[in-house]
């Protein structure tokens, strides 16, 4: 059940994540950084039990709509959909099972899908390289140091290309319904 976002609850969850990480990001500076991340996200809705948020953030000078489920300190999974699939393609039940299994699940609408920035038909104004940079930029904006990247179709190819580029934040990839990158 979605309820209005409670920024205080999100700040508390981020403080918890900092303590859970052994204090590597402790202190007032870390809290200020996390609060600035919350300001970027402008939460629109939250899942009460998991501090999940749906919101928009600027990544590479583009508005990207992002949804998170799970606890920010848990191992992260970044889900990348196909070229014409919004983040809603990933079933809610899958997100809940992953979060229940101790994963911080991040999904987002790529450019020209869902609630992210769109372009005139036939004039995308971006390349696959931009989409790859957006995926890594989402992780950076959320201050996620590493993630398993899971993609379907174009998202699967993107996951492979990000890993092949040697991106240090990718700890593994899972791709389905895609041609080899």
ROSE-4610 file (N, C-alpha, C; in Angstrom, 1 decimal, always signed):
// ROSE-4610
residu = [X/X/X/X/X/X/X/X/X/X/X/X/X/X/X/X/X/X/X/X/X/X/X/X/X/X/X/X/X/X/X/X/X/X/X/X/X/X/X/X/X/X/X/X/X/X/X/X/X/X/X/X/X/X/X/X/X/X/X/X/X/X/X/X/X/X/X/X/X/X/X/X/X/X/X/X/X/X/X/X/X/X/X/X/X/X/X/X/X/X/X/X/X/X/X/X/X/X/X/X/X/X/X/X/X/X/X/X/X/X/X/X/X/X/X/X/X/X/X/X/X/X/X/X/X/X/X/X/X/X/X/X/X/X/X/X/X/X/X/X/X/X/X/X/X/X/X/X/X/X/X/X/X/X/X/X/X/X/X/X/X/X/X/X/X/X/X/X/X/X/X/X/X/X/X/X/X/X/X/X/X/X/X/X/X/X/X/X/X/X/X/X/X/X/X/X/X/X/X/X/X/X/X/X/X/X/X/X/X/X/X/X/X/X/X/X/X/X/X/X/X/X/X/X/X/X/X/X/X/X/X/X/X/X/X/X/X/X/X/X/X/X/X/X/X/X/X/X/X/X/X/X/X/X/X/X/X/X/X/X/X/X/X/X/X/X/X/X/X/X/X/X/X/X/X/X/X/X/X/X/X/X/X/X/X/X/X/X/X/X/X/X/X/X/X/X/X/X/X/X/X/X/X/X/X/X/X/X/X/X/X/X/X/X/X/X/X/X/X/X/X/X/X/X/X/X/X/X/X/X/X/X/X/X/X/X/X/X/X/X/X/X/X/X/X/X/X/X/X/X/X/X/X/X/X/X/X/X/X/X/X/X/X/X/X/X/X/X/X/X/X/X/X/X/X/X/X/X/X/X/X/X/X/X/X/X/X/X/X/X/X/X/X/X/X/X/X/X/X/X/X/X/X/X/X/X/X/X/X/X/X/X/X/X/X/X/X/X/X/X/X/X/X/X/X/X/X/X/X/X/X/X/X/X/X/X/X/X/X/X/X/X/X/X/X/X/X/X/X/X/X/X/X/X/X/X/X/X/X/X/X/X/X/X/X/X/X/X/X/X/X/X/X/X/X/X/X/X/X/X/X/X/X/X/X/X/X/X/X/X/X/X/X/X/X/X/X/X/X/X/X/X/X/X/X/X/X/X/X/X/X/X/X/X/X/X/X/X/X/X/X/X/X/X/X/X/X/X/X/X/X/X/X/X/X/X/X/X/X/X/X/X/X]
num = [1/1/1/2/2/2/3/3/3/4/4/4/5/5/5/6/6/6/7/7/7/8/8/8/9/9/9/10/10/10/11/11/11/12/12/12/13/13/13/14/14/14/15/15/15/16/16/16/17/17/17/18/18/18/19/19/19/20/20/20/21/21/21/22/22/22/23/23/23/24/24/24/25/25/25/26/26/26/27/27/27/28/28/28/29/29/29/30/30/30/31/31/31/32/32/32/33/33/33/34/34/34/35/35/35/36/36/36/37/37/37/38/38/38/39/39/39/40/40/40/41/41/41/42/42/42/43/43/43/44/44/44/45/45/45/46/46/46/47/47/47/48/48/48/49/49/49/50/50/50/51/51/51/52/52/52/53/53/53/54/54/54/55/55/55/56/56/56/57/57/57/58/58/58/59/59/59/60/60/60/61/61/61/62/62/62/63/63/63/64/64/64/65/65/65/66/66/66/67/67/67/68/68/68/69/69/69/70/70/70/71/71/71/72/72/72/73/73/73/74/74/74/75/75/75/76/76/76/77/77/77/78/78/78/79/79/79/80/80/80/81/81/81/82/82/82/83/83/83/84/84/84/85/85/85/86/86/86/87/87/87/88/88/88/89/89/89/90/90/90/91/91/91/92/92/92/93/93/93/94/94/94/95/95/95/96/96/96/97/97/97/98/98/98/99/99/99/100/100/100/101/101/101/102/102/102/103/103/103/104/104/104/105/105/105/106/106/106/107/107/107/108/108/108/109/109/109/110/110/110/111/111/111/112/112/112/113/113/113/114/114/114/115/115/115/116/116/116/117/117/117/118/118/118/119/119/119/120/120/120/121/121/121/122/122/122/123/123/123/124/124/124/125/125/125/126/126/126/127/127/127/128/128/128/129/129/129/130/130/130/131/131/131/132/132/132/133/133/133/134/134/134/135/135/135/136/136/136/137/137/137/138/138/138/139/139/139/140/140/140/141/141/141/142/142/142/143/143/143/144/144/144/145/145/145/146/146/146/147/147/147/148/148/148/149/149/149/150/150/150/151/151/151/152/152/152/153/153/153/154/154/154/155/155/155/156/156/156/157/157/157/158/158/158/159/159/159/160/160/160/161/161/161/162/162/162/163/163/163/164/164/164/165/165/165/166/166/166/167/167/167/168/168/168/169/169/169/170/170/170/171/171/171/172/172/172/173/173/173/174/174/174/175/175/175/176/176/176/177/177/177/178/178/178/179/179/179/180/180/180/181/181/181]
x = [+0.8/+0.0/+0.9/+0.6/+1.4/+0.8/+1.7/+1.3/+2.2/+1.7/+2.6/+3.9/+5.0/+6.3/+6.5/+7.3/+7.6/+9.1/+9.6/+11.1/+11.8/+11.2/+11.9/+12.1/+11.2/+11.4/+12.5/+12.6/+13.7/+15.0/+15.1/+16.3/+16.7/+15.8/+16.1/+16.6/+16.0/+16.5/+17.9/+18.2/+19.6/+20.6/+20.2/+21.0/+21.3/+20.2/+20.4/+21.4/+21.3/+22.2/+23.6/+23.8/+25.2/+25.7/+24.9/+25.4/+25.6/+24.8/+24.9/+26.2/+26.7/+27.9/+29.1/+29.0/+30.1/+30.6/+29.8/+30.2/+31.1/+31.3/+32.1/+31.7/+30.4/+29.9/+29.2/+29.9/+29.2/+29.5/+28.9/+29.1/+28.1/+28.1/+27.2/+27.3/+28.5/+28.6/+27.9/+28.0/+27.2/+25.7/+25.2/+23.8/+23.4/+24.2/+23.9/+23.9/+24.8/+24.8/+23.6/+23.2/+22.0/+20.7/+20.7/+19.5/+19.5/+20.6/+20.6/+20.1/+20.4/+19.9/+18.4/+17.9/+16.4/+15.8/+16.5/+16.0/+15.9/+17.0/+17.0/+15.8/+15.5/+14.5/+13.1/+12.8/+11.5/+10.4/+10.4/+9.6/+8.1/+7.4/+6.0/+5.2/+5.8/+5.1/+6.1/+5.6/+6.6/+5.8/+6.5/+6.0/+6.4/+5.4/+5.6/+6.6/+6.6/+7.5/+8.9/+9.1/+10.4/+11.1/+10.5/+11.1/+11.3/+10.5/+10.6/+10.1/+10.8/+10.4/+10.2/+9.3/+9.2/+9.4/+10.4/+10.6/+11.5/+11.7/+12.5/+13.8/+14.9/+16.2/+16.9/+17.8/+18.5/+19.8/+19.9/+21.1/+21.6/+22.8/+23.4/+22.5/+22.0/+21.2/+19.9/+19.4/+18.1/+17.3/+16.0/+15.1/+14.8/+15.2/+15.0/+14.1/+13.1/+12.2/+12.7/+12.9/+13.5/+12.6/+12.6/+11.8/+12.8/+12.7/+13.5/+12.6/+13.0/+12.4/+13.4/+13.2/+14.2/+14.9/+15.9/+16.7/+17.9/+18.2/+19.4/+20.7/+20.9/+22.2/+22.3/+21.3/+21.4/+22.1/+22.6/+23.2/+22.2/+22.7/+21.8/+21.6/+20.5/+20.2/+19.6/+20.2/+19.7/+19.0/+17.7/+16.9/+16.8/+17.1/+17.1/+16.1/+15.1/+14.0/+14.4/+13.6/+13.8/+13.5/+13.8/+13.7/+12.3/+11.3/+9.9/+9.2/+10.0/+9.3/+9.6/+8.6/+8.7/+9.2/+9.6/+10.0/+8.9/+7.6/+6.5/+6.4/+7.3/+7.4/+7.8/+8.6/+9.1/+8.0/+7.5/+6.3/+6.6/+5.6/+5.7/+6.0/+5.5/+5.8/+7.3/+7.9/+9.3/+10.1/+9.7/+10.4/+10.3/+9.1/+8.9/+9.7/+9.7/+10.5/+12.0/+12.5/+13.9/+14.2/+13.3/+13.5/+13.4/+12.5/+12.3/+13.6/+14.3/+15.5/+16.7/+16.5/+17.7/+18.3/+17.6/+18.2/+17.6/+18.4/+17.9/+17.7/+16.4/+16.1/+15.9/+16.6/+16.5/+16.0/+14.9/+14.5/+14.2/+14.3/+14.1/+13.5/+12.9/+12.5/+13.6/+14.1/+15.1/+14.5/+15.4/+14.9/+13.8/+12.8/+11.7/+10.8/+10.9/+9.9/+9.3/+8.1/+7.4/+7.4/+7.9/+7.9/+9.2/+10.2/+11.5/+11.3/+12.4/+12.4/+12.1/+11.3/+11.0/+11.4/+11.5/+11.9/+10.9/+11.0/+10.0/+10.2/+9.2/+9.3/+10.3/+11.2/+12.2/+13.4/+13.4/+14.5/+14.9/+15.5/+15.8/+16.8/+17.8/+18.7/+19.6/+19.8/+20.7/+21.1/+22.2/+22.8/+22.7/+23.1/+23.2/+24.2/+25.3/+26.3/+25.7/+24.7/+24.0/+23.2/+22.5/+21.7/+22.6/+23.8/+24.7/+25.1/+25.5/+25.9/+24.7/+23.5/+22.3/+22.2/+22.4/+22.3/+23.4/+24.6/+25.6/+25.3/+24.8/+24.5/+23.4/+22.4/+21.4/+22.1/+23.0/+23.7/+24.5/+25.2/+26.0/+25.1/+24.0/+23.1/+22.5/+22.3/+21.8/+22.9/+24.1/+25.3/+25.4/+25.1/+25.2/+26.6/+27.5/+28.8/+29.0/+28.1/+28.1/+26.7/+26.5/+25.2/+25.3/+24.4/+24.2/+23.3/+23.6/+22.8/+22.0/+20.7/+19.8/+19.1/+19.1/+18.4/+17.7/+16.6/+15.9/+15.9/+16.1/+16.2/+17.2/+16.9/+17.9/+18.6/+17.8/+18.4/+19.5/+19.2/+20.2/+21.5/+21.3/+22.5/+23.3/+22.5/+23.1/+23.9/+23.3/+24.0/+25.4/+25.3/+26.6/+27.6/+27.1/+28.1/+28.7/+27.9/+28.4/+29.5/+29.2/+30.2/+31.4/+31.2/+32.4/+33.3/+32.7/+33.4/+34.3/+34.1/+34.9/+34.4/+33.1/+32.5/+32.7/+33.4/+33.7/+32.5/+31.4/+30.2/+29.4/+29.7/+29.0/+29.7/+29.0/+29.5/+29.1/+28.1/+27.7/+26.5/+26.2/+25.1/+24.3/+23.0/+22.1/+21.3/+21.3/+20.7/+19.7/+18.6/+17.6/+17.0/+16.6/+15.9/+16.7/+18.0/+18.8/+19.9/+20.3/+21.4/+22.7/+23.7/+25.0/+25.5/+26.0/+26.5/+27.9]
y = [-1.2/+0.0/+1.2/+2.2/+3.4/+4.4/+5.1/+6.2/+7.4/+8.7/+9.8/+9.6/+10.1/+10.0/+10.8/+10.2/+10.9/+11.1/+12.3/+12.6/+12.2/+12.4/+12.1/+10.6/+9.8/+8.3/+8.0/+8.6/+8.3/+8.7/+9.9/+10.3/+9.3/+8.8/+7.8/+6.5/+6.1/+4.9/+5.1/+6.3/+6.5/+6.6/+7.1/+7.1/+5.6/+4.8/+3.4/+2.7/+3.1/+2.5/+2.9/+4.1/+4.5/+3.7/+3.6/+2.8/+1.3/+0.8/-0.6/-0.8/+0.2/+0.1/+0.2/+0.2/+0.3/+1.7/+2.7/+4.0/+4.6/+3.9/+4.4/+5.8/+6.1/+7.4/+8.0/+8.1/+8.7/+10.1/+10.8/+12.2/+13.1/+14.3/+15.3/+15.5/+15.4/+15.6/+14.5/+13.3/+12.2/+12.4/+12.8/+13.1/+14.2/+15.2/+16.3/+15.8/+15.0/+14.4/+13.6/+12.8/+12.0/+12.9/+13.9/+14.8/+15.5/+15.8/+16.4/+15.4/+14.1/+13.1/+13.1/+13.2/+13.2/+14.4/+15.5/+16.7/+16.5/+15.8/+15.5/+14.6/+13.7/+12.7/+13.2/+14.2/+14.8/+13.6/+12.8/+11.7/+12.0/+11.2/+11.3/+10.3/+9.1/+8.1/+7.2/+6.5/+5.6/+4.4/+3.3/+2.0/+2.0/+2.0/+2.2/+1.3/+0.0/-1.0/-0.9/-0.4/-0.5/+0.8/+1.9/+3.2/+3.3/+2.7/+2.8/+4.1/+4.7/+6.0/+6.0/+6.8/+7.1/+8.6/+8.9/+10.4/+10.6/+11.9/+12.3/+12.9/+12.6/+13.2/+13.6/+14.6/+15.0/+14.1/+13.4/+12.6/+13.0/+13.4/+13.8/+14.8/+15.8/+16.9/+16.5/+15.3/+14.8/+14.4/+14.6/+14.1/+12.6/+11.9/+10.4/+10.1/+9.3/+8.8/+7.5/+7.5/+6.4/+5.8/+4.5/+3.9/+3.0/+3.0/+2.1/+1.3/+0.1/-0.8/-1.5/-1.5/-2.2/-1.2/-1.7/-0.9/-0.4/+0.9/+1.5/+0.8/+0.3/-0.3/-1.8/-2.4/-3.8/-3.8/-5.0/-5.1/-4.7/-3.9/-3.3/-4.1/-4.0/-4.6/-3.4/-3.2/-2.1/-2.9/-2.6/-3.2/-2.2/-2.7/-1.8/-2.5/-1.8/-2.3/-2.2/-2.8/-2.7/-1.3/-1.1/+0.2/+0.9/+0.1/+0.7/+0.3/-0.1/-0.6/+0.4/+0.8/+1.7/+0.8/+1.4/+0.6/-0.3/+0.1/-0.7/-2.1/-2.4/-3.7/-4.7/-4.3/-5.2/-5.4/-6.6/-6.9/-6.5/-5.9/-5.5/-6.7/-7.9/-9.1/-9.4/-9.2/-9.5/-8.5/-7.2/-6.2/-6.6/-7.0/-7.3/-8.5/-9.5/-10.7/-10.4/-9.6/-9.2/-8.4/-7.5/-6.7/-7.5/-8.5/-9.4/-10.3/-10.5/-11.3/-10.5/-9.2/-8.4/-7.7/-7.3/-6.5/-5.1/-4.1/-2.8/-2.7/-2.6/-2.7/-1.3/-1.1/+0.2/+0.0/+0.6/+0.5/+2.0/+2.2/+3.6/+3.5/+4.6/+4.8/+5.4/+4.7/+5.2/+6.4/+7.1/+8.3/+7.8/+8.6/+8.3/+7.2/+6.8/+5.8/+6.4/+5.9/+6.2/+7.7/+8.0/+9.4/+10.2/+9.5/+10.2/+11.1/+12.0/+12.9/+12.3/+12.9/+12.4/+13.4/+12.8/+13.6/+13.5/+14.4/+14.3/+12.9/+12.3/+11.1/+11.2/+10.2/+10.2/+11.1/+11.8/+12.7/+12.5/+11.3/+11.0/+12.0/+12.5/+13.4/+12.7/+11.4/+10.7/+9.4/+8.8/+7.6/+6.5/+5.3/+4.2/+4.6/+5.3/+5.7/+6.6/+7.4/+8.3/+7.4/+6.4/+5.5/+4.7/+4.3/+3.6/+4.6/+5.8/+6.8/+7.1/+7.1/+7.3/+6.2/+4.9/+3.8/+4.0/+4.3/+4.5/+5.8/+6.8/+8.0/+7.9/+7.0/+6.7/+6.1/+5.1/+4.6/+5.6/+6.5/+7.6/+8.5/+8.9/+9.9/+9.3/+8.0/+7.4/+6.9/+7.3/+6.9/+5.4/+4.6/+3.2/+2.8/+2.3/+2.0/+0.8/-0.2/-1.3/-1.9/-2.6/-3.2/-4.4/-5.3/-6.3/-5.6/-5.7/-5.1/-6.1/-6.0/-6.9/-6.2/-6.7/-6.1/-7.0/-6.5/-7.3/-6.6/-7.3/-6.8/-5.7/-4.5/-3.4/-3.2/-3.3/-3.2/-4.3/-5.5/-6.6/-6.3/-5.7/-5.3/-4.2/-3.3/-2.2/-2.7/-3.7/-4.3/-4.9/-5.6/-6.2/-5.1/-4.1/-3.0/-2.3/-2.0/-1.4/-2.2/-3.5/-4.4/-4.5/-4.6/-4.7/-3.5/-2.4/-1.1/-1.1/-2.0/-2.1/-1.2/-0.9/+0.0/-0.7/+0.0/-0.5/-0.7/-0.1/-0.2/-1.4/-2.1/-3.3/-4.6/-5.3/-6.5/-7.8/-7.6/-8.8/-8.3/-9.1/-8.8/-10.1/-9.8/-10.8/-10.2/-10.9/-10.3/-11.4/-10.9/-11.8/-11.2/-12.0/-11.6/-10.5/-10.7/-9.7/-10.4/-9.7/-10.2/-9.9/-10.7/-10.4/-9.1/-8.3/-7.0/-7.2]
z = [+0.0/+0.0/+0.0/-0.9/-1.0/-0.1/+0.6/+1.4/+1.1/+1.4/+1.2/+1.8/+1.1/+1.6/+2.9/+3.8/+5.0/+5.0/+4.6/+4.6/+5.9/+7.0/+8.3/+8.4/+7.9/+7.9/+6.9/+5.8/+4.9/+5.4/+6.1/+6.7/+7.8/+8.6/+9.6/+9.0/+7.8/+7.1/+6.6/+6.1/+5.7/+6.8/+8.0/+9.1/+9.5/+9.5/+9.8/+8.9/+7.6/+6.6/+6.9/+7.3/+7.6/+8.8/+9.8/+11.0/+10.6/+9.7/+9.3/+8.5/+7.8/+7.0/+7.8/+9.1/+10.0/+10.2/+9.9/+10.1/+9.1/+8.0/+6.9/+6.4/+6.5/+6.1/+7.3/+8.4/+9.6/+9.7/+10.7/+10.9/+10.3/+10.7/+10.2/+8.7/+8.1/+6.6/+5.9/+6.4/+5.7/+5.8/+6.9/+7.1/+6.1/+6.0/+5.1/+3.6/+3.3/+1.9/+1.7/+2.6/+2.5/+2.4/+3.2/+3.1/+1.7/+1.1/-0.2/-1.2/-1.0/-2.0/-1.9/-0.7/-0.5/-1.2/-1.1/-1.8/-3.3/-3.9/-5.3/-5.7/-4.9/-5.2/-5.2/-4.4/-4.2/-4.2/-3.1/-3.1/-3.3/-4.1/-4.4/-3.6/-3.4/-2.7/-2.0/-0.9/-0.2/+0.2/+0.2/+0.7/+2.2/+3.1/+4.5/+5.1/+4.8/+5.4/+4.9/+3.7/+3.1/+2.7/+3.0/+2.7/+1.2/+0.3/-1.1/-1.5/-2.6/-3.0/-4.5/-5.0/-6.4/-6.6/-7.4/-7.6/-8.8/-9.0/-10.2/-9.7/-10.4/-10.1/-11.4/-11.3/-12.4/-12.5/-13.6/-13.9/-15.3/-15.4/-16.7/-17.4/-16.6/-17.1/-17.7/-17.2/-17.7/-16.5/-16.5/-15.5/-15.6/-14.6/-14.6/-13.4/-13.7/-12.6/-12.1/-10.7/-10.0/-9.0/-8.7/-7.7/-6.9/-5.6/-4.8/-3.9/-3.6/-2.7/-1.8/-0.6/+0.3/+1.2/+1.9/+2.8/+2.1/+2.1/+1.4/+1.7/+2.9/+3.3/+2.8/+2.3/+1.8/+0.4/+0.0/-1.3/-2.4/-3.3/-4.4/-5.6/-6.2/-7.5/-8.4/-9.5/-10.4/-11.6/-11.8/-12.8/-14.0/-15.2/-16.4/-17.4/-17.8/-18.7/-20.1/-21.0/-22.4/-22.9/-24.2/-24.9/-24.7/-24.8/-24.7/-23.4/-22.4/-21.2/-20.0/-19.4/-18.2/-17.0/-15.9/-14.8/-14.2/-14.6/-14.1/-14.7/-15.7/-16.3/-15.3/-14.3/-13.3/-12.3/-12.1/-11.2/-9.7/-9.1/-7.7/-6.8/-7.1/-6.3/-6.4/-7.5/-7.6/-6.8/-6.8/-6.0/-4.5/-4.1/-2.7/-2.3/-3.1/-2.8/-2.7/-3.6/-3.6/-2.3/-2.0/-0.7/+0.5/+0.5/+1.6/+1.8/+0.7/+0.7/+1.1/+1.5/+1.9/+0.8/-0.2/-1.3/-1.4/-1.8/-2.1/-3.6/-4.0/-5.4/-6.0/-7.1/-7.8/-9.2/-9.6/-11.0/-11.4/-12.7/-13.2/-14.6/-15.0/-16.4/-17.2/-18.2/-19.1/-19.8/-20.5/-21.3/-22.3/-22.5/-23.5/-23.0/-21.7/-21.2/-19.9/-19.6/-18.3/-18.0/-16.8/-16.3/-16.5/-17.1/-17.4/-18.6/-18.8/-19.9/-21.2/-22.0/-23.3/-24.4/-25.6/-26.8/-27.9/-28.9/-30.0/-30.8/-31.3/-32.0/-33.2/-33.2/-34.3/-34.0/-32.9/-32.6/-31.1/-30.9/-29.5/-28.8/-29.5/-28.8/-27.8/-27.9/-27.0/-27.7/-27.2/-27.7/-26.7/-27.1/-26.1/-25.0/-25.4/-24.4/-23.3/-23.7/-22.8/-21.8/-22.4/-21.5/-20.5/-20.9/-20.0/-18.9/-19.3/-18.3/-17.3/-17.8/-16.9/-15.9/-16.3/-15.3/-14.2/-14.6/-13.6/-12.8/-13.4/-12.8/-11.7/-12.0/-11.0/-9.7/-9.9/-8.7/-8.0/-8.8/-8.1/-7.4/-7.9/-7.3/-6.0/-5.9/-4.7/-3.8/-4.2/-3.4/-3.1/-4.2/-4.1/-4.7/-3.8/-4.3/-5.3/-5.2/-6.1/-6.2/-7.3/-7.5/-8.5/-8.3/-9.4/-10.4/-11.7/-12.7/-13.5/-13.5/-14.2/-15.3/-16.5/-17.6/-18.5/-19.1/-20.0/-21.4/-22.4/-23.8/-23.9/-24.3/-24.4/-23.0/-21.9/-20.6/-20.3/-20.9/-20.8/-21.5/-22.7/-23.5/-22.7/-22.1/-21.4/-20.2/-19.5/-18.3/-18.8/-19.9/-20.4/-20.8/-21.5/-21.9/-20.7/-19.7/-18.5/-17.9/-17.8/-17.1/-18.0/-19.3/-20.3/-20.2/-19.9/-19.8/-18.6/-17.7/-16.5/-15.4/-15.4/-14.4/-13.0/-12.1/-10.8/-9.9/-10.2/-9.4/-9.7/-10.8/-11.2/-10.6/-9.8/-9.2/-10.0/-10.9/-11.7/-12.5/-13.6/-14.5/-14.7/-14.9/-15.4/-16.5/-17.7/-18.9/-19.4/-19.9/-20.5/-21.7/-22.6/-23.9/-24.6/-24.7/-25.4/-26.3/-27.3/-28.1/-27.3/-27.6/-26.9/-27.3/-26.3/-26.5/-27.1]
